[in-house]
Amino acid sequence: MAPDESILLEKKQRELLILIDHIHSHIGHDEYSSEESNILLSRLLAEVRRIEVEKLRYHILKCPGLNSDSAAFHIACSALDESLEHIQRHADLHESFQLSSSALTASILGKIVHDLKGQDTTEDSYSDLSVVEHIQTSEPPVVGSSTTSFSTDRFDHEIKVTRHRRANSFFIIFGAIFRSLFLDFPLLVTCLFYVASFCSQRIYHTYYVPIMKSLEWTDERRIAELTNYMRVCDRSDISTLNPDDFIIDPNSTTAEEAMEITNKHGMSIFPNLLKPETAAAMREYVLRRNHALTEDDAIWLISNNQRWSFPIGADDDPSVPPVLQEIATNEPFQKAIEALMGEDPAMVEFTAITSAYGAGDQHWHADNDYTASQMHYSRSFVPMYSLFIPLQDTTAQMGATSACPGTHLCGVEGRLSELCEDLNFQVTDSRGRLALEEKDHVWKTGDGFLMNLNTFHRGPGHTDPNGIERVMLILTISPRPIGPHFERRQISLGTSYSCKWDMWGLTMKDLAVMDKIKGFPWKILRTLGIYKQIGTHRNHDVLWGWDYLTVMCSRIVNEQMGFRWDDLHVFSNRIKKNGKLFYYLFGQIPKEDGLGENELWPKYFDETLERCVRCSKISFGICCFLYLITCCFRKRRSTALKRGLFLVLPLVSIGFLWLYAISLSPWGQDIRDGILYRSPFLDVEDTTIGEVTLPVKTDVLFPSRLDSSFLAGHNFIYNQQPGNALYYKLLSSFSVPKTSPGIIVKGIVETIVKTVQDKDGRFLQQNVFGDWEIMGKTNIMSSVQKNLVAQSNPILQKMEQEIKFQVSDTIYGRTRTNVMSHKHAKDNLSRLIDSLFGIRLLAEKHHKHQLFHSPLLVADVGKIRILTKHQSEEHEDVLKEGDIVEGYFDFDGWFKGRVEKLKGRKLIAILFDDGEYRVMSRTAVRKFIPFRIGDKVGVTGSDKLLSINHIYADGQVSVEDEDGDAQEVHVFDLFRV
């Protein structure tokens, strides 16, 4: 750049500054200058900036030792070019704050004027003065001379402009804060409150009201959805009194064996689930928490004196996550519970119970109701298992848990309490055969006792005055829901499931990484079943535990502990303590007039949501009105309105998108389409059935309502039926390949059938109504032959189980109404059964071969044959202790009981079902013959002669008198006439 060119640029810059100052003096100090003047000033200032860039370029070129080929020069030129592009892009920006007249003058013009004035001031004087003092004390230059300047008045004016700008900035910041606090924030909060209330009300009425109706456990469902018979238990049903029989050896016991052990005894012991140091830290926390326990946090217990209990959260103490992790990562335990309950079971309770010296005995009880649990309703409820872990070595005197092994299979309570009291079996040796030293024969610290919650048990009293407090951890586990569709099964009823609110939705794999799971707000979203994070331990198919809302619906509608009428009063009083506003929003306790107890909580929720919607709508409307009024007094109304819409519309959009996403989910579609009301079993009308009866323990049962993969270990629960146990023992004693001669196979089958019948066993098959029919000879032979072939080959045995799963899916699966399922799939499976299990047998009357098996595993419901009634052959009974018999009472009839003791050859001591104990003559006693349709009976308390019409699996019997009047009575109230 030539020197003349540099002078021209300097002159041009000064002239532009004079023009800018002239325009500025014309505009004045108006903060809201016109758009045209702002654009003009911005263009002029952009040109001034371009000149500054060119002057800087000229200065760089004069740098000694730098030529045009150097890298530094190219970098500097590139930066200058970018500066010019930046000036060009922003030449037309004219926001009021940045480019108003006063702002432009203060930020750009004042600085440049200061620089120009500095040219006539010595460097020392400039450095000693502030910017303002320098401008005030410098002599004004003459216009047109070599240096452009302004008058001292002009500089004073610039100082005032700067101060005015600072004052305006303060008011702008204050105004922004005031607007955010008193306009934007209330609008945002009330909008969020309204959207949340509206969406919650829609979700409640659209989804959770139907869920509550579908989960209500009624008498009709108790009859229709029964999958097992109500077994009457006695002393012979106590499976063992030796803990060695259910101690799991981690080094030798397989998961399948552990599952069979737990199915048989209803319990199992897993040594060394917790390390001693982990248990010690947890015990210290529990004892510390007991001293600070409040009434609201405590859980009520049976025999509550000197006992304390509370739910535990993962974030309550640093000692909690290691406990959960060690349990969830114990490989033998995890494999066993997955074989028992399926992949990745869910956690539904985590509590601690402490008993101190002076605590009394609890009464014998089962935590689950046998009429509302999986043992008898496998497709309506999930099984529940509690893991008891002592945090110190526990002796009998300290209150080691008492339990009755085998009572989980019982369906009638009867005299179980007295029986268990007489035996009083306690878990006082958790090592048994695995103990290394004599001192190990106690319930060791950290050893887990897994128990089916249908098992009778109790907490004994603490009677050791020198014993420390017995602290017991309890972790309750169940199969997780089958997602992503709605899970119609529910957790079993009868107990409290005292789980802390933020622990719902977790599975065992979640517990394994409990220290990595994030807290707020993720645990709230997981608890409510809204969103669950994908952890490092799983793939994108997130496995859910039981969410709190679904469990709450089940417990409300079935009047379970924590959601009864009295509990609603307690909850309302807690709300009232938080103030009148919360009490108003959460509704009032509804009046009982015309409402059932299971309708009070739903009515309370309905009123609460209605109040929240109404209150949020009013508050949001008021905020919108005030916001609009404020906008009317602002010059830029459109900008303020846009700001309000920017705050509100995203929240509204998120709310509606949330509702839309729920409606499209498989869970939401099942509820909206009414699939949640579908019974697990088909409604079959006008179906001919065979002769039904009530099973006894010696019978061999062929169930038809199990055999689904999600039932896991429960598919094999009938192996614990005494008749079935004998039957499978006989099958395992023979090995029959598929290529065996038919005549040999037939002989083996007849031997097995005769052995079972000699033990007073019958072969019964479950029909489409869940009742038990007496099987005909052909059907018996066919079923035994099929099982015999399968038991002889492990591969065929696995294939048989898979075929059962497929057949069951065609009958009870989601697609059971499709033609492909109920027709074509059945035909294909029937042909597969023929090819796998069919054996050619020589017919007795015809010299040709025929297949010896039934055409289908499950008979077509429209073609079930009526079986004819037949009488058993008369023979002399050989009685022994424990046999089920009938004793004859003059003028009354035959009553059922059990042989307690044989007193010589002529007298027998009998304990009858009604509790009466009597010694009777041998001639007045006979073996009990199960009731059959057509038997003549009487009912206790009535002198009418009745006839049996139908026998249901739950023990109810339909009888009819001579006048044709029918009624239903329990089998315990019947006696033969």
PEDAGI-V792943 format. One record per helix or strand of 2 or more residues. SS is the DSSP state (H for helix, E for strand). FROM is the first residue (numbers start at 1). TO is the last residue. If there is no record, write none. Layout:
{{SS;FROM;TO} {SS;FROM;TO}}
This chain:
{{H;3;27} {H;35;61} {H;71;89} {H;96;99} {H;101;120} {H;123;128} {H;131;137} {H;152;215} {H;219;224} {H;235;237} {H;243;246} {E;247;248} {H;255;265} {E;267;270} {H;276;291} {E;307;311} {H;318;328} {H;331;341} {E;346;355} {E;381;382} {E;384;390} {E;402;403} {H;407;409} {H;416;423} {H;432;434} {H;438;440} {E;448;452} {E;457;458} {E;470;478} {E;490;491} {H;501;503} {H;508;512} {H;514;516} {H;522;527} {H;548;557} {H;565;577} {H;580;585} {H;597;632} {H;637;664} {H;666;672} {H;675;677} {E;692;693} {E;700;702} {H;709;720} {H;722;732} {H;742;758} {E;763;766} {E;772;774} {H;777;791} {H;794;812} {H;819;837} {E;840;842} {E;849;851} {H;861;863} {E;884;889} {E;893;903} {E;907;912} {E;917;921} {H;922;924} {E;925;927} {E;936;939} {E;946;951} {E;956;961} {E;966;970} {H;971;973} {E;974;976}}
